[in-house]
Amino acid sequence: MHIKVSIREQKLHLYLDDNVWLRSYAISTARKGMGQNKGSFCTPLGQHIVRAKIGKGAPLNAQFSSRRLTGKIWSPAMSESNSQEDWILTRILWLSGLEVGFNRLGNQDTMQRFIYIHGTNDLAHLGEPTSQGCIRMDNHDIIELFDQIHVGDHVLISEI
């Protein structure tokens, strides 16, 4: 399997290894656009791999903090009390760049920036760039994707 993330379309496309398209999902990438640098709150471009899969078997809407389950299940009341939170829910696919000097090592390291594909509570804005750099998905969709993807699978994040 491999993934292509289209920032222009705000879609994640899933392919078999022989480039046969399987499915597309609505996503949200960064509100601040594309960019590689640490602290930019941008979505990084280029070739990546899934470095780690986190949350197997966690309940729908399970909340993560620093890649660890908090024991809490997200509810709308949590967003009312903290409306600016970029909730990381249900599953995490942690990305690592493959292009040294562009999205790997130094000030541009995707993994050190903690860039994930993850579930979100902000379903109303899927299809719009509203994240803080990560790639957000519907919680049901991230479970489906998580179950098909393996550590080491390729992820291309592209402007087009």
MARDRENDO-883078 format. One line per 8 residues: their letters; for each residue x, y, z of N, C-alpha, C. Coordinates in nm, 3 decimals. Each point is the difference from the previous one (the first is absolute). Example, Ala and Ser with C-alpha at 12.3 -4.5 7.8 and 13.67 -1.06 7.14 Angstrom:
MARDRENDO-883078
as = 1.319/-0.569/0.780/-0.089/0.119/0.000/0.090/0.120/0.000 | -0.035/0.105/-0.072/0.082/0.119/0.006/-0.077/0.109/0.073
end
This chain:
MARDRENDO-883078
mhikvsir = 0.084/-0.119/0.000/-0.084/0.119/0.000/0.088/0.124/0.000 | -0.053/0.107/-0.057/0.063/0.130/0.015/-0.108/0.108/-0.008 | 0.038/0.117/0.049/-0.093/0.112/0.016/0.052/0.119/-0.077 | -0.092/0.072/-0.063/0.031/0.132/-0.054/-0.095/0.099/0.067 | 0.058/0.102/0.063/-0.077/0.108/0.060/0.006/0.118/-0.097 | -0.117/0.045/-0.043/-0.009/0.116/-0.089/-0.046/0.121/0.080 | 0.090/0.096/0.016/-0.036/0.120/0.074/-0.104/0.081/-0.077 | 0.015/0.008/-0.131/-0.096/0.076/-0.081/-0.141/-0.057/0.013
eqklhlyl = -0.011/-0.132/-0.008/-0.132/-0.065/0.007/-0.050/-0.017/0.144 | 0.091/0.008/0.098/-0.032/-0.034/0.138/-0.057/-0.142/0.006 | 0.076/-0.091/-0.064/-0.037/-0.141/-0.002/0.123/-0.087/0.020 | -0.023/-0.114/0.061/0.100/-0.104/0.014/-0.045/-0.115/-0.089 | 0.088/-0.042/-0.091/-0.029/-0.108/-0.093/0.081/-0.123/0.040 | -0.067/-0.113/0.010/0.063/-0.127/0.037/0.013/-0.088/-0.123 | 0.121/-0.053/-0.022/0.029/-0.083/-0.116/0.062/-0.133/0.042 | -0.026/-0.103/-0.079/0.075/-0.124/0.013/0.141/0.025/-0.052
ddnvwlrs = 0.092/-0.088/0.029/0.139/0.019/-0.042/0.017/0.004/-0.151 | -0.093/-0.059/-0.076/0.009/0.006/-0.146/-0.074/0.122/-0.056 | -0.021/0.101/0.085/-0.059/0.129/-0.037/-0.149/-0.008/-0.034 | -0.067/-0.104/0.044/-0.144/-0.008/-0.018/-0.067/0.077/0.113 | -0.081/0.098/-0.038/-0.070/0.085/0.098/-0.103/-0.083/0.075 | -0.004/0.019/0.133/-0.098/-0.071/0.082/-0.109/0.093/0.051 | 0.041/0.114/0.053/-0.098/0.086/0.069/0.060/0.137/0.022 | -0.086/0.100/0.011/0.042/0.136/0.036/-0.079/0.044/0.123
yaistark = 0.065/0.081/0.082/-0.060/0.050/0.123/0.014/0.152/0.006 | -0.101/0.067/0.053/0.011/0.144/0.027/0.093/0.019/0.120 | 0.085/0.102/-0.010/0.097/0.030/0.107/0.005/0.150/0.023 | 0.075/0.039/0.099/0.038/0.140/0.022/0.149/0.004/0.022 | 0.067/0.085/-0.078/0.142/0.025/0.021/0.012/0.136/0.068 | 0.120/0.056/0.004/0.029/0.119/0.082/-0.068/0.127/-0.050 | -0.053/0.072/0.095/-0.057/0.133/-0.025/0.107/0.093/-0.058 | 0.125/-0.017/0.044/0.109/0.088/-0.044/0.067/-0.047/-0.130
gmgqnkgs = -0.055/-0.103/-0.062/0.051/-0.045/-0.129/0.110/-0.104/0.011 | 0.084/-0.001/-0.103/0.105/-0.100/-0.012/0.132/0.057/0.049 | 0.079/-0.085/0.064/0.131/0.044/0.045/0.069/-0.107/0.081 | 0.131/0.010/0.003/0.081/-0.105/0.059/0.051/0.032/0.141 | 0.012/0.126/0.035/0.076/0.040/0.119/-0.071/-0.029/0.130 | 0.079/-0.038/0.100/-0.051/-0.016/0.136/-0.063/0.130/0.046 | -0.110/-0.010/0.070/-0.067/0.117/0.054/-0.083/0.077/-0.102 | -0.010/-0.049/-0.122/-0.072/0.073/-0.105/-0.150/-0.025/0.003
fctplgqh = -0.044/-0.108/0.062/-0.140/-0.042/-0.001/-0.051/-0.021/-0.142 | 0.091/-0.041/-0.090/-0.033/-0.031/-0.139/0.005/-0.151/-0.021 | -0.068/-0.047/-0.104/0.008/-0.140/-0.037/0.121/-0.021/-0.090 | 0.088/-0.095/0.035/0.121/-0.022/-0.079/-0.030/-0.074/-0.130 | 0.075/0.033/-0.102/-0.012/-0.064/-0.130/0.100/-0.114/-0.014 | -0.016/-0.080/-0.105/0.100/-0.097/-0.038/-0.031/-0.143/0.038 | 0.103/-0.082/-0.018/-0.008/-0.144/0.025/0.018/-0.029/0.150 | -0.089/-0.082/0.052/0.003/-0.040/0.140/-0.029/-0.149/0.010
ivrakigk = 0.021/-0.054/0.119/-0.048/-0.133/0.034/-0.081/0.010/0.128 | -0.084/-0.101/0.022/-0.067/-0.015/0.129/0.104/-0.059/0.094 | 0.046/0.079/0.095/0.104/-0.042/0.094/-0.058/-0.081/0.115 | -0.122/0.034/0.042/-0.063/-0.071/0.112/-0.151/0.009/-0.013 | -0.066/-0.107/0.046/-0.145/-0.005/0.009/-0.033/-0.004/0.149 | -0.083/0.093/0.043/-0.028/0.014/0.143/-0.151/-0.001/0.022 | -0.045/-0.083/0.094/-0.140/0.000/0.040/-0.080/-0.120/-0.042 | 0.065/-0.105/-0.046/-0.074/-0.119/-0.042/-0.094/-0.046/0.110
gaplnaqf = -0.127/-0.016/-0.036/-0.100/-0.048/0.095/-0.058/0.106/0.090 | 0.049/0.124/-0.008/-0.055/0.108/0.084/-0.144/0.028/-0.042 | -0.083/0.045/0.093/-0.139/0.030/-0.035/-0.010/0.120/-0.095 | -0.109/0.007/-0.073/-0.031/0.115/-0.084/0.005/0.127/0.086 | 0.064/0.103/-0.050/0.014/0.130/0.068/0.090/-0.003/0.123 | 0.080/-0.106/0.016/0.097/-0.003/0.111/0.098/0.116/-0.020 | 0.031/0.069/0.108/0.089/0.117/-0.005/0.144/-0.042/0.026 | 0.092/0.060/-0.079/0.142/-0.020/0.018/0.066/0.131/0.040
ssrrltgk = 0.104/-0.012/0.082/0.086/0.113/0.033/0.143/-0.053/-0.002 | 0.087/0.064/-0.077/0.138/-0.047/-0.017/0.004/-0.148/-0.040 | -0.091/-0.038/-0.090/-0.008/-0.135/-0.056/-0.041/-0.106/0.101 | -0.054/0.040/0.111/-0.046/-0.093/0.104/-0.150/0.020/0.021 | -0.070/-0.111/0.020/-0.142/0.010/0.034/-0.015/0.070/0.135 | -0.094/0.092/0.005/-0.024/0.072/0.125/-0.101/-0.072/0.089 | -0.073/-0.095/-0.058/-0.108/-0.065/0.074/-0.132/0.073/-0.017 | 0.002/0.111/-0.073/-0.122/0.078/-0.023/-0.053/-0.028/-0.141
iwspamse = -0.131/0.009/-0.012/-0.067/-0.009/-0.129/-0.054/0.139/-0.030 | 0.038/0.053/-0.118/-0.043/0.136/-0.035/-0.152/0.008/-0.005 | -0.050/0.113/0.051/-0.143/0.033/-0.010/-0.011/0.148/-0.036 | -0.112/0.043/-0.057/-0.015/0.142/-0.034/0.024/0.094/0.117 | -0.030/-0.044/0.121/0.023/0.085/0.118/0.148/0.033/0.017 | 0.087/-0.091/-0.040/0.144/0.025/0.011/0.041/0.115/-0.092 | -0.060/0.006/-0.119/0.033/0.109/-0.092/-0.058/0.133/0.045 | -0.115/-0.004/0.066/-0.060/0.124/0.051/0.091/0.065/0.103
snsqedwi = 0.065/-0.081/0.082/0.087/0.056/0.104/0.140/0.031/-0.053 | 0.035/-0.052/-0.118/0.133/0.022/-0.056/-0.012/0.002/-0.152 | -0.058/0.107/-0.053/-0.035/0.007/-0.143/0.121/0.010/-0.091 | 0.117/0.037/0.051/0.119/0.014/-0.083/0.085/-0.127/-0.007 | -0.036/-0.101/0.074/0.077/-0.124/0.003/-0.006/-0.072/-0.134 | 0.114/-0.048/-0.048/0.008/-0.082/-0.120/-0.001/-0.145/0.049 | -0.119/-0.054/0.020/-0.016/-0.131/0.062/0.057/-0.109/-0.090 | 0.077/-0.088/0.058/0.056/-0.117/-0.069/-0.077/-0.120/0.053
ltrilwls = -0.080/-0.060/-0.089/-0.096/-0.101/0.042/0.013/-0.131/-0.077 | -0.039/-0.107/0.063/-0.029/-0.132/-0.056/0.123/-0.081/-0.043 | 0.081/0.050/-0.094/0.120/-0.068/-0.048/0.102/0.104/-0.046 | 0.127/-0.040/0.000/0.109/0.085/-0.049/0.086/-0.081/-0.096 | 0.027/0.057/-0.117/0.104/-0.049/-0.090/0.108/0.107/0.002 | 0.114/-0.030/0.064/0.108/0.097/0.018/0.091/-0.006/-0.123 | 0.021/0.113/-0.064/0.075/0.005/-0.124/0.147/0.037/0.022 | 0.083/-0.052/-0.088/0.143/0.032/0.000/0.041/0.031/-0.143
glevgfnr = 0.067/0.113/-0.019/0.046/0.040/-0.132/0.111/-0.090/-0.051 | 0.010/-0.008/-0.132/0.103/-0.081/-0.064/0.105/0.083/-0.073 | -0.021/0.131/-0.009/0.087/0.085/-0.082/0.089/0.087/0.090 | 0.124/-0.046/0.019/0.095/0.069/0.088/0.019/0.143/-0.048 | -0.011/0.094/0.095/0.015/0.141/-0.032/-0.129/0.066/-0.046 | -0.104/-0.080/-0.024/-0.129/0.055/-0.043/-0.108/-0.028/0.103 | -0.017/-0.128/0.036/-0.099/-0.035/0.102/0.055/-0.101/0.102 | 0.133/-0.016/-0.004/0.065/-0.090/0.096/0.128/0.064/0.050
lgnqdtmq = 0.017/-0.004/0.131/0.115/0.054/0.072/-0.002/0.154/-0.001 | 0.081/0.056/0.087/0.011/0.146/0.010/-0.129/0.066/0.042 | -0.022/0.120/-0.049/-0.115/0.082/0.036/-0.127/-0.040/-0.074 | 0.010/-0.099/-0.088/-0.115/-0.039/-0.082/-0.047/-0.143/0.026 | 0.032/-0.059/0.111/-0.028/-0.141/0.024/-0.147/-0.024/0.035 | -0.071/-0.067/-0.090/-0.144/-0.026/0.019/-0.027/-0.078/0.129 | 0.080/-0.100/0.028/-0.024/-0.081/0.120/0.022/0.082/0.127 | 0.107/0.079/0.002/0.027/0.085/0.117/-0.105/0.110/0.016
rfiyihgt = -0.069/0.032/-0.108/-0.110/0.098/0.005/-0.130/-0.065/0.049 | 0.000/-0.132/0.018/-0.118/-0.074/0.045/-0.117/0.020/-0.096 | 0.027/-0.026/-0.128/-0.104/0.009/-0.102/-0.065/-0.137/-0.013 | -0.132/-0.002/0.016/-0.078/-0.124/-0.001/-0.113/0.009/-0.102 | -0.051/-0.116/-0.034/-0.135/-0.014/-0.055/-0.080/-0.050/0.119 | -0.106/0.072/0.038/-0.074/-0.037/0.121/-0.147/0.038/-0.009 | -0.079/-0.057/0.088/-0.141/0.033/0.010/-0.020/0.136/0.064 | -0.117/0.059/-0.030/-0.030/0.134/0.050/-0.146/0.011/0.043
ndlahlge = -0.027/0.099/0.083/-0.137/0.033/0.037/-0.060/0.101/-0.097 | 0.083/0.066/-0.080/-0.043/0.111/-0.085/-0.046/-0.051/-0.137 | -0.103/-0.082/0.001/-0.047/-0.062/-0.123/-0.061/0.100/-0.096 | -0.055/0.108/0.052/-0.065/0.101/-0.085/0.099/0.067/-0.094 | 0.129/-0.002/0.034/0.100/0.068/-0.082/0.090/-0.094/-0.079 | -0.036/-0.129/-0.004/0.074/-0.089/-0.089/-0.022/0.049/-0.143 | 0.107/-0.002/-0.079/-0.007/0.057/-0.135/0.050/0.142/-0.006 | 0.035/0.056/0.117/0.054/0.136/0.010/0.131/-0.006/0.077
ptsqgcir = 0.096/0.085/-0.034/0.127/0.002/0.076/-0.019/0.072/0.134 | -0.010/-0.078/0.108/-0.026/0.059/0.131/0.088/-0.056/0.112 | 0.091/-0.093/-0.032/0.079/-0.063/0.106/0.121/0.087/0.039 | 0.076/-0.050/0.096/0.123/0.068/0.042/0.124/-0.066/-0.061 | -0.020/-0.073/-0.110/0.110/-0.064/-0.071/-0.027/-0.145/-0.032 | -0.072/-0.069/0.087/-0.032/-0.141/-0.021/-0.106/-0.016/-0.109 | -0.028/-0.124/-0.032/-0.103/-0.036/-0.095/-0.114/-0.062/0.080 | -0.111/0.072/0.008/-0.115/-0.044/0.079/-0.096/-0.080/-0.085
mdnhdiie = -0.063/-0.100/0.064/-0.099/-0.084/-0.068/-0.119/-0.025/0.091 | -0.112/-0.038/-0.062/-0.115/-0.051/0.073/0.046/-0.121/0.082 | -0.053/-0.017/0.119/0.044/-0.107/0.089/-0.030/-0.140/-0.054 | -0.112/-0.018/-0.067/-0.029/-0.130/-0.062/0.098/-0.027/-0.114 | 0.032/0.106/-0.076/0.093/-0.015/-0.112/0.141/-0.034/0.046 | 0.047/0.062/0.109/0.136/-0.029/0.046/0.010/-0.144/0.050 | -0.106/-0.053/0.058/0.001/-0.141/0.040/0.013/-0.088/-0.123 | -0.080/0.029/-0.102/0.005/-0.079/-0.124/0.139/0.006/-0.063
lfdqihvg = 0.058/0.121/-0.009/0.132/0.017/-0.058/0.106/-0.071/0.085 | -0.005/0.021/0.131/0.095/-0.060/0.094/0.008/-0.152/-0.018 | -0.117/-0.061/-0.019/-0.005/-0.146/-0.011/0.057/-0.052/-0.133 | 0.017/0.088/-0.099/0.053/-0.042/-0.131/0.147/0.035/-0.020 | 0.049/0.095/0.076/0.136/0.052/-0.017/0.096/-0.073/0.093 | 0.124/-0.012/-0.044/0.104/-0.062/0.081/0.112/0.100/0.027 | 0.072/-0.021/0.109/0.120/0.079/0.026/0.094/-0.020/-0.119 | 0.053/0.109/-0.052/0.088/-0.004/-0.116/-0.069/0.032/-0.131
dhvlisei = -0.133/0.000/-0.002/-0.072/0.036/-0.123/0.029/0.146/-0.035 | 0.003/0.028/-0.130/0.035/0.133/-0.049/-0.119/0.096/-0.001 | 0.032/0.126/0.030/-0.097/0.108/-0.001/0.061/0.117/-0.075 | -0.061/0.040/-0.111/0.041/0.118/-0.074/-0.094/0.113/0.036 | 0.055/0.110/0.050/-0.080/0.120/0.026/0.034/0.099/-0.109 | -0.101/0.035/-0.078/0.021/0.079/-0.121/-0.093/0.122/-0.003 | 0.047/0.105/-0.063/-0.083/0.119/-0.019/-0.119/-0.032/-0.089 | 0.020/-0.086/-0.100/-0.108/-0.030/-0.096/-0.071/-0.131/0.030
end
